[in-house]
Amino acid sequence: MGLIRVLDDELVNQIAAGEVVERPASVVKELIENSLDAEAQDVRVVIAEGGARLIRVIDDGVGMSRDDAERAFLRHATSKIRAAGDLAAVGSLGFRGEALPSIASVAAVRMRTRRRGDSVGTELTGEGGAGIERVDEVACPEGTRVEVMELFGRVPARLKFLKSPATESGHVTRLIERTALGRPDVRFSLERDGRRVLLLPPTASARERAVAVLPPSVGERLVDVERAESGTRVVGFASPTDVMRGSADGIHLFVNGRPVRDRLLLFAVREAYRDALPPGRHPVAVVFLHLPAGEVDVNVHPAKSEVRFREPSAVTQLVRRGLRDAIGARALVPAGPSPAGNGGRERPRPEEFGSSWIRDGDTRFAEAPLFSAAPAAETDPASGEQPVFRSLRYIGQALGGYLLCEGGDRLVVLDPHAAHERVLFDRLRQQADARSAERQTLLVPVRVELERSAADALLAATAKMERAGFEIEGARPDARGRVRVVLRSVPALLAGRPVDWQSMIEQTAAGFRDPTQGETRQGLEAQLHDIAATAACHAATRLGERLETREVNALLEALDASVWFPNCPHGRPVVAALERAELERRFLRR
């Protein structure tokens, strides 16, 4: 007898279940998707012991006839597709025909269903792994009810990998909330161990559903996201830059209505907030991507949570730009009007920025023609834009150098280092993007010794450094394997600043050793960002330096003239404010 054998159907189904059914939340996901594909408007979920003992999903969808109900438990039996060509235009959440047979192979299953218009329904019962053993006619409401009992009861090796009931219940709750974000028109509820813990009535809009699902401190402060390019559209909601989390669990992604956990889209969201949040912090975002069905492949993994795009770079850039438009157009402080004054869009980049500061030999900061004040500083009444920062009245510095200003009914505090860093970064990126960075040769070149790997990474990025305004040369490694690199020119914008160029080069080289950075468009953008961010940080004025009034006014004018973003390139806030109402509340005057 040969060594290779054809596996029996029960074992095949259990192997397939390993990809589809990972934990109770996986079962709930598959059953809810079936309910939504069946046009349900009310989906009720009941679980016991985290779903390990019982999962029950009840819907008011179209239901099934007896024949369809029996076929539903056969592998690769589906109503969603008929031919291979249909895979290119799948619009339903489910389509593979694997969910029910996979579930039935690792648990006991009971399903009751009644098709709309039929007088009686059908009940199908199967004990774990044995297939459907009994089919009866029953009286039941229109729609479908599926019960899954003793999940993994016949597969102890899988059962032992389940976490505590509380943990598994948490996964189910988050799964329902995430699904509900994409279907605000549907009522969802969850009952856990006899107690209802979640009720989400239908809402008139996706924003209302987001506010209902997310914590109030987040949901009520979401900003709108909307951008379209070449037939692809991204819409949704995102948190302002002062709202953040320690994990990426708050990022919810949908592609053509399908909830996904796609690494490419997660990368796009993180890139949008790259210089808006501190390292290790993540935003909250609900992102809906709509594109022609032929531009995305949803048949990547049995769990259907991954997708593949025909033009991944274009999709990434669209999502990133849409989010940047939204969070970059935020107001001076959360309670105020947008400084852009143009309906939430990012202000266009002016040809030249407003007045800036640069250290000169005899003066601490000299107004230089690096930022021409006249064109950008004028307010255009037709556009509705107002000079947010120039309208502030400067009071003085306090607590180690913070700038205190008064504006309207607010006390406004600025971090001068973060503000100056933002201005310099903005200008450096503009020059790098336009390939127009002017250089100034250093009178005394800066020589830096680097480890071989760091030097190789830095010298491999010479073209990017030149694009940003730096000229770097390298020598052969010495006996210790260290390489001396020579910095000969720097961006003219930074030439007069007291920069520790050696530290800046070392930090930039260390960043280039990141193996995730490649020659992709995303890698190039990330490296140009890091070059400009590092240079701007090293060149910006330090917190604690005493500034003259004219220097502060020059900074405020430069902030108004540049494209507004509320954080420095490393994620630290530029500005904070205290409302008059808050002061009056603290002094018991209201």
Buried (B, 14 or more C-beta within 10 A) or exposed (E): EEEEEEEEEEEBBBEBBBEBBBBBBBBBBBBBBBBBBBBBBBBBBBBBBBBBBBBBBBBBBBBBBBEBBBBBBBBEBBBBBEEEEEBBEBEBBBBBBBBBBBBBBBBBBBBBBBBEEBEEBBBBBBBBBEBBEEBEEEEBEBBBBBBBBBBBBBBEEBBEEBBEBEEBBBBBBBBBBBBBBBBBEBBBBBBBBEEEBBEBEBBEEBBBBBBBBBEEEBBEBBBBBBBEEEEBBBBBBBBBBBBBBEEBEBBBBBBBBBBBBBEBBBBBBBBBBBBBBEEEBBBBBBBBBBBEEEBBBBBBEBBBBBBEBEBBEBBBBBBBBBBBBBBBBBBBBBEBEBBBBBEBBBBEBBEBBBBBBBBEEEEEBBBBEBBBBEEBBEBEEEEEBBBBBBBBEBBEBEEEBBBBBEBEBBBBBBBBBBBBBBBBBBBBBBBBBEEEBEBBEBEEBBBBBBBEBBBBBBBEBBEBBBBBBBBBEBEEBEEEEEBBBBBEBBBBBBBBBEBEBEEBBBBBBBBBEEEEBEEEEBBBBBBBBBBBBBBBBBBBBEBEBEBEEBBBBBBBBBBBBBBBBBBBBBBBBBBBBBBBEBBEEEEEEE
